[in-house]
Amino acid sequence: MDKLNPKMIILARESRGKTQTELAALLQIPQGNLSRMERGDVGVNEQVLEGLSQILNYPIEFFFQTNQIHVPDTHYRKAAILDQKTKLKAEALMNIYMFNIDAMLQDLDIPTNNIPIMRDQYDSPEKIAQYVRSYWSVPKGPIDNLSKLVEDNGIIVIQIDFETDKIEGRTIFSNTGHPIIFINKNSSGDRQRLTLAHELGHLILHSNTMPIFGRDEEPEAFNFGIELLMPLSECKYDLTSNLTLERLSDLKRIWKVAMQAILYRVQEKEIVTYNRCRYLWSQINARGWRKSEPIIIPQEKPTLLGRMISMLTESKYEINYTKKDLSVIFKISEEEVEERFLKQTGKLRVA
């Protein structure tokens, strides 16, 4: 019989947002006992295992997985104050998604990675963004659907409820080497696009380069992302010295980039005066646009994960798994298969 993996107890507990103390109370065992179980110092008897399965809503097989757990690419913004429970829950859920995707990839072939990863020092994030647009044959002008562009080049994009607005996106590599970018499903369309471009920046710029003391990777990823979405050479004539909120609104409609992101870049590049930028920021604050800007940019809908599920469940692809089959393969409940995969792809009738 396979050996229980104590790390899976931790992963299951954190994915449900529970502390050791809370779970131990529900199991009616001392917290110290649970701690020793999670460290692998003592075994887990059948009664406790049944309790873990019922309380955390995972099949017993979940706890015997040997998958490698990864820490997602966590470039947390300095201004974000994120409580530990929320952070651990998000990271646990991303790992479980990663396990499920690895299981899918045993049966499927998806587009191979076509990502230019920087392995040496680079000139500037903006120049790398320009190179990526050329490398991916992106025509001049706005990128109509960034999610499709990214997925066409072998990156899986998943919209997820992080249960906080302090996490916009994270990147994790599957055990098969496929990058997965998670995007906050509750963010606006323009924020999601910039987040996706931002995470792509981290993936390309920082995955295989040595950290340099004093280098702040967050601004680099932002500069990459904004240049990818809105090349300065193509819009500099619209960023005049008498920039107005109305012009920022027009630019947002055209490029599908938030007004504040555009203004931040204008300020950083000193395209307009400090006083003009200060005035525009004050106007944005006065109108309450910091959290909710005008001009709604629709959310993009990633499709690669849905296509993968289709290839697993539709008879024309010959595999033809049922929801129960997916539950067994993914080692999660049928309800979670439906919520995470079938509901998101409109395939609720898989028997």
Secondary structure by P-SEA (a helix, b strand, c coil): cccccaaaaaaaaaaacccaaaaaaaacccaaaaaaaaaccccccaaaaaaaaaaacccccccccccccccccccccccccccaaaaaaaaaaaaaaaaaaaaaaaccccccccccccccccccaaaaaaaaaaaacccccccccaaaaaaaabbbbbbbccccccccbbbbbcccbbbbbbccccccaaaaaaaaaaaaaaaaccccccccccccaaaaaaaaaaaaacccccccccccccccaaaaaaaaaaccccaaaaaaaaaaaccccaaaaaaaaaaaaaacccccccccccbbbbcaaaaaaaaaccccccccccaaaaaaaacccaaaaaacccccccccccc
